[in-house]
Amino acid sequence: MPSILIIDDNASVGTALEVLFSLHDIDALHALSPDAGLALLEQHPVDLVIQDMNFTEDTTSGEEGEALFQQIRTRHPDLPVILLTAWTHLSSAVDLVRAGAADYLAKPWDDRKLLVTVNNLLELSETRRELDRRRVREQRDRSALEARYDLRGAVVADPASERVVNLACQVARSALPVLITGPNGAGKEKIAEIIQANSLVAKGAFVALNCGAIPAELIEAELFGTEAGAYTGANKAREGKFDAADGGTLFLDEIGNLSLGGQMKLLRVLETGRFERLGSNRERQVKVRVISATNADLPAMIREGSFREDLYYRLNTVELALPPLAERPGDILPLAERFLGGDKALSTAAATALQRHPWPGNVRELRNVIQRAELLAQGPRIDVADLNLPRTAAPARPAAPSADPDRSRIEAALAHNHGVIAQAAAELGLSRQALYRRMDRHGIPRE
């Protein structure tokens, strides 16, 4: 049950408010003086304070209320405070609202308006507490992840990226092939490095090949190597990426660009560990952990006949889907700070602009933006103009949810918000109490 502290020297005011709140399942404490109120705050957990502005008879300046408010704000900076005013000048209450007070109401107050204000503030406080608890849990889990695994300096600040990195670390010690999917510039190679660093072949070589950057006719030579005389200009034997990665890890980026012939040979290597250099009939044996990555729709390529289905399932023993940066908003500012050289800092407006940008180029785009801004910014701070972000159209606002969601929508909102009632209620356009009633009606347990 939420708890409210009333600080007012008028006993009848305290009694009236205690009765009002008790009728709406809200516990109320009453203190007759600022000192008594501050003492109660130290002794009891309180969700909200309602305080008078004057405590001495015939005093109307509001100075006592201002002093009390400042003491509450200093000791409990996040505790919402509602001011009750009778004789105080309106400007004093307005100044305190600007200083952080939640609201002010004149005496005699309107019960309905007061209850609406109180319920809104209580729900907001509950949401903040849930978010704080979630942040603590996420930080604890993140610290445990960093302590247990080598993350290769990766920024893992968003739950979405943390889930991918956590799964990557879990599968790292197996020898199974891993397919990393996600858009260009999202950080797929960094995930591959994390897998290698925590694998049983961590001391082996990590060899990367971007299949999209090599002409199709040369990819097989890059992968398997060539013997002298294999083609015009091949004056001496040259080892391929599989030779170089023997005993370690081979990372094949943009695997969807591999030719059908190269796909067939790659499939054979994955199944047998054997291959032949171009121009040679002698088989070579290697032991290589293969990690591949793509931004292409491989199932669609299979339907079109441009990618082998058997190779897809051989590569896709474990799939790690890395979301675009726009779906990992918690990573944006930590990544930006990482990319800064240290001599300059982001202004508040610049940080806000970074968080609002859609980042179609993902982490690679963010790195380029920060490095350019750091070079061009004249002072010690990087402002919005230094970022030179392109203008983007505002996303369409989602349609307002219906007032009476069904069971499936309620369960989906609860799952999406990890069981946080206040956030699920906000998503559904309901109050907490209204959501509880609908959960009870549909037989959804209150966990």
SVG drawing of the C-alpha trace seen along z (x, -y; Angstrom):
<svg xmlns="http://www.w3.org/2000/svg" viewBox="-14 -37 71 73">
<polyline fill="none" stroke="black" stroke-width="0.4" points="0.0,0.0 1.4,-3.4 2.2,-5.8 1.9,-9.6 3.3,-12.0 1.2,-15.1 3.0,-17.9 0.5,-20.5 0.1,-22.3 -3.6,-22.1 -4.8,-18.8 -8.2,-19.0 -6.4,-19.2 -4.4,-16.1 -7.5,-14.2 -9.4,-15.1 -6.6,-14.0 -6.1,-10.8 -9.8,-9.9 -9.8,-10.8 -6.7,-8.6 -7.9,-5.7 -11.0,-5.5 -8.7,-5.0 -6.3,-2.4 -3.5,-4.9 -1.8,-5.0 -1.3,-8.4 1.0,-9.7 0.5,-13.2 3.1,-15.5 2.2,-18.8 5.6,-20.5 8.5,-20.5 10.8,-18.9 8.3,-16.2 7.8,-15.6 11.5,-15.3 11.8,-12.9 9.1,-10.7 10.8,-10.7 13.8,-9.2 11.8,-6.5 9.2,-5.4 9.4,-4.8 7.2,-7.4 6.1,-7.6 4.9,-11.3 4.8,-14.3 2.0,-16.9 3.2,-19.9 1.8,-23.2 3.6,-26.5 3.1,-28.2 3.5,-26.7 3.5,-29.7 0.3,-31.4 -0.4,-34.7 2.5,-33.9 1.7,-34.1 5.1,-34.6 5.6,-30.9 9.3,-31.0 8.8,-28.1 7.4,-26.0 10.2,-26.9 12.8,-26.0 11.0,-22.7 10.8,-21.9 14.5,-22.6 15.4,-20.2 13.2,-17.5 14.8,-18.0 18.3,-17.8 17.7,-14.6 15.3,-12.9 15.9,-14.4 13.5,-12.0 10.6,-12.2 7.6,-14.1 6.2,-17.0 2.8,-18.6 2.5,-22.1 -0.7,-23.2 -1.2,-27.0 -3.6,-29.2 -2.2,-32.6 1.1,-32.2 1.7,-34.4 1.2,-32.3 4.6,-33.3 6.3,-31.5 4.6,-28.2 5.3,-28.6 9.0,-29.2 9.1,-26.0 7.5,-24.0 10.2,-25.3 12.7,-24.2 11.3,-20.6 8.0,-20.5 5.5,-18.2 2.5,-20.5 0.7,-23.0 -2.9,-23.2 -4.9,-25.9 -6.8,-25.5 -9.6,-24.4 -8.6,-21.8 -10.7,-19.9 -10.8,-16.2 -11.1,-14.9 -8.3,-17.0 -6.0,-16.1 -6.7,-12.4 -5.9,-12.6 -2.6,-14.4 -1.7,-12.0 -2.5,-8.8 -0.5,-10.1 2.5,-10.9 2.3,-7.5 2.2,-5.7 5.1,-7.8 7.1,-7.0 6.4,-3.3 7.5,-3.4 10.8,-5.1 11.4,-2.6 10.8,0.3 13.2,-1.3 15.8,-1.8 15.5,1.8 15.8,3.0 18.9,0.8 20.4,2.3 19.7,5.9 21.0,5.1 24.2,3.5 24.7,6.5 24.2,8.9 26.5,6.8 29.2,6.7 29.0,10.5 29.3,10.9 32.3,8.7 34.0,10.5 33.4,13.9 34.2,13.4 36.6,11.5 34.4,9.0 37.2,7.6 36.3,4.0 32.8,4.2 30.2,1.7 27.3,3.7 25.0,1.1 21.6,2.1 19.7,5.2 19.3,6.1 23.1,6.2 23.7,7.8 21.4,10.8 23.4,11.3 26.8,11.1 25.7,13.3 24.6,16.0 27.8,15.6 29.8,16.3 27.7,19.3 28.3,20.9 31.9,19.9 33.4,23.0 31.6,25.4 33.0,26.2 29.7,25.6 29.6,23.1 27.9,19.8 26.0,17.5 25.8,13.9 23.0,11.9 22.4,8.2 22.7,5.0 25.9,3.6 27.9,1.7 26.1,3.2 29.2,4.8 29.0,8.4 32.8,8.8 33.1,7.7 30.7,10.5 32.9,12.9 36.0,11.6 34.2,12.2 33.4,15.8 37.0,16.4 38.3,14.8 36.2,17.2 36.6,20.3 38.7,23.4 40.9,22.1 41.3,18.6 45.1,18.8 44.8,19.6 44.7,17.2 41.6,15.1 41.4,14.7 38.8,12.5 37.7,12.5 35.1,10.1 33.6,12.2 31.8,9.1 35.1,7.3 36.8,10.0 35.9,10.6 33.9,13.8 36.7,15.4 39.3,14.8 37.3,15.9 38.2,19.5 41.9,18.7 41.6,16.5 39.9,19.3 41.9,22.3 45.1,20.9 46.9,21.6 49.8,23.7 52.4,22.1 51.1,22.0 47.5,22.4 46.7,19.4 48.5,16.7 50.6,14.7 50.6,17.3 54.4,17.6 54.6,19.2 52.4,21.2 50.2,19.1 48.3,20.3 44.6,19.5 42.6,18.3 41.9,21.9 45.6,22.6 46.2,19.3 43.3,20.1 44.3,23.7 44.0,24.2 42.0,21.0 38.9,19.2 38.0,18.1 35.4,15.3 33.7,15.2 31.8,11.9 29.2,11.3 28.9,15.1 26.0,14.5 28.4,13.2 30.2,16.6 29.8,18.2 27.9,21.5 31.2,23.2 32.8,21.7 29.8,22.7 30.2,26.3 33.8,26.4 33.2,24.6 30.5,27.1 33.0,29.9 35.5,28.3 32.9,27.8 31.9,31.5 35.4,33.1 38.0,30.5 39.6,31.2 40.2,29.1 42.5,28.7 44.4,25.6 43.7,24.3 46.0,26.1 46.6,29.0 45.3,32.5 46.6,33.1 44.1,32.8 45.0,30.7 43.5,31.3 42.8,28.3 40.9,27.8 39.1,24.4 36.2,22.9 34.1,21.2 32.0,18.1 30.1,16.5 28.1,13.3 25.6,11.8 23.2,8.9 21.5,10.8 18.2,12.8 19.7,16.2 16.4,18.1 15.2,15.9 18.5,16.6 17.9,20.3 14.5,19.9 16.1,18.0 18.7,20.7 21.7,18.5 22.6,20.0 22.9,23.7 20.3,24.9 22.6,27.6 25.4,25.0 22.9,22.7 21.9,25.3 25.6,26.3 26.5,22.6 23.4,21.9 23.9,24.4 23.7,21.4 22.3,18.1 23.0,14.8 20.8,12.0 22.4,8.6 19.8,5.8 20.5,2.5 21.8,-0.3 18.4,-2.1 17.0,1.0 19.8,0.8 19.3,-2.8 21.2,-2.2 24.4,-1.6 24.4,-4.9 25.9,-7.3 28.4,-4.8 29.6,-4.1 29.8,-7.8 31.9,-8.3 34.1,-5.4 34.7,-6.9 35.7,-10.3 39.4,-10.8 39.0,-12.3 39.8,-15.9 36.2,-16.9 32.8,-16.1 29.2,-16.0 26.8,-18.8 23.4,-17.8 21.7,-18.9 24.2,-16.8 23.6,-13.7 19.9,-14.1 20.3,-14.5 22.4,-11.3 19.7,-9.4 17.0,-10.7 18.9,-9.9 17.7,-6.6 21.3,-5.5 20.7,-3.7 24.5,-3.1 24.6,-1.7 27.7,-1.7 29.9,-2.5 27.9,-5.6 28.0,-6.7 31.8,-6.3 32.2,-8.4 29.9,-11.1 31.8,-11.4 35.2,-11.4 34.2,-14.1 32.5,-16.2 35.6,-15.9 37.8,-17.2 35.5,-20.1 34.3,-21.3 36.0,-24.6 35.6,-24.4 35.9,-21.7 32.3,-20.6 30.7,-19.0 27.3,-20.6 24.4,-19.6 25.8,-21.6 29.1,-19.8 27.4,-16.5 26.0,-17.5 23.3,-14.9 20.9,-14.7 17.3,-15.7 15.0,-12.8 11.2,-12.6 9.5,-12.1 8.2,-8.6 4.4,-8.1 2.7,-8.1 1.2,-4.8 -2.5,-4.5 -4.0,-4.9 -4.8,-1.6 -8.4,-0.7 -9.7,-1.3 -10.4,2.4 -7.6,4.7 -8.1,8.4 -6.1,11.1 -3.6,11.5 -2.8,7.8 -2.4,7.6 0.0,10.6 2.0,9.2 2.3,5.8 3.4,7.6 6.0,9.6 7.3,6.6 7.8,4.7 9.3,7.6 6.3,7.8 6.6,4.1 2.9,3.3 3.3,-0.5 5.0,-0.4 2.6,2.3 -0.3,0.1 1.1,-2.9 1.6,-1.0 -2.1,0.1 -3.3,-3.4 -4.6,-2.2 -3.9,-3.1 -2.2,-0.5 -5.4,0.2 -7.4,0.6 -4.8,3.1 -5.0,5.1 -8.7,5.3 -8.5,6.6 -5.8,9.1 -8.1,10.4 -11.0,10.6 -8.9,12.6 -7.3,14.8 -3.8,13.5 -1.8,14.0 -0.2,11.0 3.4,12.1"/>
</svg>
